[in-house]
Structure formats: C-alpha cells, structure tokens
Amino acid sequence: MTDNELLDRVATDPKIMVGKPVIKGTRLTVEYILNLLAHGATIAEILEEYKGLVKDDILACLLFASRSLESASFMPLEKEMA
C-alpha cells in the first residue's frame, strides 16, 4: 500500500471528534491509537478489540503521526538552576 493510500484512511472533520484526525468511518482518533501502542498494546490486540479495523488503519496512524512531525521544529528545554 502506498503512503497516499494509507493516509487516505485518516480523515478530519470538524463534526467528528472536534476535528481530530480519525480512522475513516470510525470515531477512533489517531491520538488514541498511538496512545494504545505507546502503552504496550500490540497491533493484534487493537485489531481484536476493534473488529472493524485492519492492520493498514494502524499503519496509517503511524504514518500520519510521522508526517505531522516532519515540519515541526523542536527547541531543547533546559532545566532552570536554582
């Protein structure tokens, strides 16, 4: 599956989840799926819990997050010395 095909699986609509990116046809946000993965859920576990999803939906969330960070710039935070 191409990047564009994966990204087409993610939608934003101000009427759905206040415009947060979601997996098309669901109310599952990209943020929610990434949070599940970050806390140790496997792709298989997520697919078992949410029967309508397929592996490409999860991969689309990862690609969407990656693309969202491409143009972000970060400044290192320094701890103030007391």
C-alpha positions, 0 to 999 in steps of 0.5 A: 500500500502506498503512503497516499493510500494509507493516509487516505484512511485518516480523515478530519472533520470538524463534526467528528471528534472536534476535528481530530484526525480519525480512522475513516468511518470510525470515531477512533482518533489517531491520538488514541491509537498511538496512545494504545501502542505507546502503552504496550498494546500490540497491533493484534490486540487493537485489531481484536478489540476493534473488529472493524479495523485492519492492520493498514488503519494502524499503519496509517496512524503511524504514518500520519503521526510521522508526517505531522512531525516532519515540519515541526521544529523542536527547541531543547528545554533546559532545566532552570538552576536554582 
